[in-house]
Amino acid sequence: MKKIVLTMITAIALFGCEDATKKMEQTQEAANKSIDAAQQQMVDIQEQVEDVDFNLGLYGDAAISAEGLAASVEEALDVDFSDAQAIEEVKEHIAVAYHCFVKETSASTAEDLIEKMVATISSEQSKTLIEEGVEHAKLVKACEM
């Protein structure tokens, strides 16, 4: 009788361990999928930045301003959208960079450049942040980057 009870307890314990192992494997698989998705998003963002297909040298003396504008747009891709202060800083960087570029070129040239950059971005949050920064550029008084 003791052997039968001991055998049953052992079988139940092993069955419980097997269930726990399956749950751990499922959890690990879900975590791996989440990590893979996050890594893919990072790759996509990097590709978007690299796909910006324009030559900043085309802007002559304004190339430095164009580079500043491109850098501020890249900040919009990397910003932590849960950090309100970081969002405001990026918006201000975009506004100042856009204002400086407009001063050195023209409003239409600046709009064209922003449109080319935004066209390569898939993140709606980043697009909105860039648009808000460009709108905020109207309030910028000095070109200080």
Summary of the structure (lengths in Angstrom):
residues: 145
radius of gyration: 26.5
end to end distance: 85.3
largest distance: 94.4
contacts: 378
relative contact order: 0.11
helix: 84%
strand: 0%
